[in-house]
Amino acid sequence: MNLPGHQIAVVAATAKSARRLAGALTLLLLCQGLSAPAQPAAPPTLWYIPPSNLKAPKGYIRDADFPQLFAEPVTWPDALRRVGVFGMPSSYITKAADEDLRRAFAFLNAHHIALAVEWPVVDGTVNGRGEGVEGVIHHPHFSQKIAQRLKLLNAHLDYLETDEPLCFGHYFKQGRSVVPGGPERIGCQYAIDDVAVQAAGAIREVRAVYPGLKVVETEPVCGVGSPAEFSQWLAALKKNLGDIPLAGVDLDVQWERAWQAPSVALVDAIRQSGLSYGLIVDGGPHDATDRSWVEHAQHNLDEWNRLIPVPPGRLRFQSWHERPSHVLPETSPETMLSLINAWAAAHPEPAPPASVSNHLGEKLPSPP
């Protein structure tokens, strides 16, 4: 059937509107499966994971002032009061000087801040693939050696964050090198159960050194297939971890893509598995200035809270991007610490319970 041009335009616009409506209805139905908790949720634990001052794979250096975070007197007193966990990538543990690491760990220990390390747990030696792929290791007993180095430098390791093993160990096929001029990256593409076996093995090497270690799984929202496969992965991982508890799953959102529907589905799958979820709060790779990155990150967090009725148990303030380019001062609207302080200002800590007196007027201890 031949239609005049203006009628074709109307039909096309109507079809586009119908697709948008269908998408909105699908998202609405998914959100109906998530309901806010009956009781007010406990405030999330705030994680701070800034890029270090080491050279990034693409050659630029961010956060030259990173060592100042561990200076005395404290250079970020307001955020320090609210941050519960400080995170580092395992690459920083392998490359930083001993004295820099000792200083950082001494600072965290003195201020009672838990340490988390982002850890690759996929074994690329099994099929010889995965060179240059995030989260894949090619050195025998890598995890054991890094854990022993941490112990030697007096680190109190509290959390191991997996580096997206389902995505990079199972789904990732191939891609350009993150290093300019480097070879193309070829994914391992292991079976889901095999990735779970490898991840559990690496985690056990670390837990042999740190028996009280807690594990947080991390995956990208738009890189892990269907919710059913994600549930299969969580079941396989918990099975292979055995007596090692999985503390939760944190979501790395690809904000520039259609993240809404998969996010709702994955949060539901995580909760159905009996786990808490966390959210990585970040801007985008194309933010032109530090301030625009911080504003973008705040916008993303606001959008998440508007859509997802179930609050996260962890908020991970983190960046893999070129921005922000410095960590201090915390009062600057161009730093990630200002983002943490803005969140803290909007969510003040509850006041401690008032003391209670008995009939003699003697003060009794506050309830636990």
N, C-alpha and C positions, 0 to 999 in steps of 0.2 A: 504494500500500500504506500503510495507516494503522498507525503504531507507537505504543505507549504512550510517555508523556513520558520515562520513565527510559531506555527503549531509544533514543529520539531523541538524548538527551544522550550516551549511550554511542557512538552512531554518529558524532555530531559531534566528540566528543573523539578518536575513532579517526582520523577524517579529518584533524583538525588535527595529530595526532601523525605521520600519514603524510606530510603536507606538510612538517613540520619535518624528518623523516628524509630526504625527497627533497632538501630544501635542503642538509642536511648532507652527503649523498652527493655532490651536485653540487659543493659547495665542496671536498670531499676530492679529487675527480677533478681539479679545477682546480689544487689545490695540488700534486698529484703531477707536474704539468707544470713546476713550479718546484723546482729542487734547489739546495741550498746549494753554493757554489763549492768545488771540490776543494781549493784552497789558501785559507788564511785571508785574508779580504778586508782591504784597507787600511782604516784607520779613516775614517769619513766626514768630509768638510769641514763644519765647523760655521758656519752662517750665522745672524746675529743681525739681525732686522728689526723693531725696536720701533716702535709708533706714535709720531709726532712730537707736539710740543706745539701744533700747529695745530688749529683747531676742526674736528671731524669733521662730515660732511654732516648728521648728525642733531642737531648743535648742541652736543654736549658736548665738553669738552677733556680729553684723557688726557695723562698723562706731562708735567705741567708742569715736571718736573725733567729733561726730555730734554736741554737744553743742557749739563747737568752731565756728560754722558757724554764730552764733548770737553774737559773741564777738565784742567789740570795742577796738582798731581800727579794721577795717574790715580785715578779714583773706583771703578773695577771691575777691579783688577789680576789677580785670579784668572781670571775669564772671558776677559779680554783675551788671556791667554796661549794660550787654546785656540780662540778665534774666528778664523776665517780670512777671513770675508767679512762686511762690514757693508752692509745694504741700506736703501734709501730709495725711497719712491714718487716718480714724476715730479711729482706734485702738490706735493710738498715743494720740489722744485727750482724750480718755477714761482712759489711763493708765499713762500718764506722770504726773509729779508733777505740781501743780499750778504754782510754781515759775519758772519752766522751760518753761512752756507755755507762761506765761506773758512776759518773757524775749524774747522768739522767736517772739511773736506777736509785741512787742514794736520795735524790730529790723526791721521787715518787714514794719511796719507802717512808721518808720523813714526814710527808704530808698525807700519808695513808690513802694514796691513789692507787687503785688496782691497775695492773699492767696487762694489756692484751697484745698479742702478736698475730698479724695476718700471715697465714701459713699455707704454702702449696702442699697438697696431699695426693696428687695424681702422679703415678709412677710411669714416666716416659720410657724407662728402659725395657719394659715388657715387649713393646712392639717397635721401639726405636723411633717413634714419632713424637710430635709435640715440642720439638725444639723451638724455643722462643715463644711458646704459647703460655699465657698467664696460668698460674696455678699448677704447672707441670714441672716435675723435678727429674733430673737425670744423674743424680749422684747417690750412690748407695749409702744408706743410713744418714741421709741429709738431716732428717728430723732429730735423730739422736745427737748428732754433732752440734746442731744449733742449740738444742736444749742444754747440753753440757756447757756450751759457751755461756749461755745465759746464767747458769748456776755458778760458774766460775767467777762471773762479774757481779755476783750478789743480786741478781734480779729475782724478784718474787713474782713469778709468772702465774697469773690468775686465770686468764682466758686464752684459748686458742681459737682464732677466727679462721675457718676454712676459706680458701680463696676460690670460691665458685667452682667446685669440682664437678658438679653435674653438668654445668654449662660447658666447661672447657675439657672435661674428660670424656663426655659422652656425645654432646650435640655439635661442638665446634668441628667444622670440616676443614676449612682452609681460609687463609687471609693474608693480607700484606704484612710485611714485617713492621714492627713498631720502631725499629731502628732504620733511619734513612739509608737506602741502598742495600738493606739486608735481604736474605733469602725469604721466599714465601713460607709462611707457617702452615704446617700440615697437622691437623688434629689427630688425636689418638683414637677417638670414636670407639671407646670400650663399651661393653654392655653395662647397663646400669648397675647390676649386681657386682660386676668386677670393679667398678669405680668405688662402690661402697666398701669392698674388701680392702682396696688399696688405701682409702682414706682412713679406715679404722686401724690399719697397720701402722701408718705414719703417726696417728694420734697416740697409739699405744707406746711408741718409742718415746714420745714427749712425756707421757704420763708416767713412764718408768722413772723419769727424773723429777717430775712434779706430780706426786700422787693426788693432790687435791685439785688438779687442773679441771676447769670447766670448758665445755666446747660449745661454740656458737657457729652454726652453719650459715653461710652467706651465698646467695644466688641472685642473678639478675632477673627482674620481672619478665622481660621480653626474650629470655634466652633459655627457657627450661621446658619447652613443649607444653603438653596438656596438664591440667590439674591432676588427672588420674596418674600420669607418669610421675608427677612430682610427689604424689602420695606414695607411689611405689618406691621411689627413691628414699623418702624419709623412713619408710618401713625397713628397707634394706639396710640403711645406715644404722638405725637403732638396733637392728638385729646383730649386725657385725660389731657394733660398739659394746654390746653385752652389758656389763656392769658399769660402763662409763656413761654417765648421764649426759644427754643432749640438752643444753640449757635453753635453746631456742633457735629460731631461724631469722636472719636479717635479710631484708630485701633491698637490692640495688635497683633503683627505678631508672629506666631510660625515659626521661621526662620529655624528650623531643619526639617520642613515638606515642602510639595509642596505648598508654599504660593503664588506663582506668579499669577496663574489664578484666585483663589478666591479673591486676593487683587484687581486685575483690576476690577472684577465684582462688588465688594463692593464699591470701590471708585466711580464707575459709578452710582450705586444705591443711594449713599449718595448725589451725585451732582444732580441726577434726582429729589431728594426730596427737592432740594433747600438749601442744607446745605453745610458747609465747612467740610473738613476732616482734622484730625491731625494724626500724626504718633508717636508711642512710639519707642524711639531709645534705644535699649539694646543689650547686648551680649547673652550668653547662659548659661544654668544651669550647663554645663559640662566644662566651661572654668576653667583651672587649676590655673591660676594666675590672679591677678588684671590687669596686663598689657595685658594679652591675652583677657580678657573680654573687655577692652577698644578698643583694635584693632578689635575684633570681631564686636563690636557695630559700629565702623566706617565702616567696610566692609559691614555690613547690610544696613547702611544708603546709602552708595555708590551704592549698588545693587538696592535699592529701587528707587533712583533717576535715575538710568540708565533705569529702566523698565517703571516707571510711569511718563508720560509727564506733569501731573498736579501737581504742587508743593503743599505740605501740608500747611495749615494755621497755624498749631501748630506743633512744635517739642517738644515732651515730653521725656526728658532724665531721665530715670527711671530704677530701678532694683528691682526685687523680689528675686534675686539670692544671693548666699553667697558672690559673688564678685560684685563690688569692696569692700574690707574690711575696707576702710577708705575713708573719704571725702576730706581730705587735705594732702598736699598742692595743690593748683590749678595748680602749675607748674609741678607737677609730672605726667608722662605718665601713672601712675597707678590709677588715679582718674577720676571720671566722669566729674569733672570740667575741666580737661584738654581737654576732648572731646568737651565740650561746647566752650572752648577757641579756639580750632582748627577750629570749624565751624565758629566762629566769625571772625577769621583771614582770612578765605577763603571768607567771605561775609561781607566786611567792611560796616559800616553804611554810607548811602549817606551823602555827605557834605551839610551843610545848605545852602539855596539859598543866593547868594550874595546880599548885600544891594543895593538899587536902589536910585539914586539921581534925584531930579527934575531939572528944568532949572536954578534954583538959586544955585545949588550945595548942597542943603539940603538933608540929608539922609532920605529916606522914609522907613516906616516899611516893613519888609520882607513879602511877600505874605504868607497867611496861608497855 
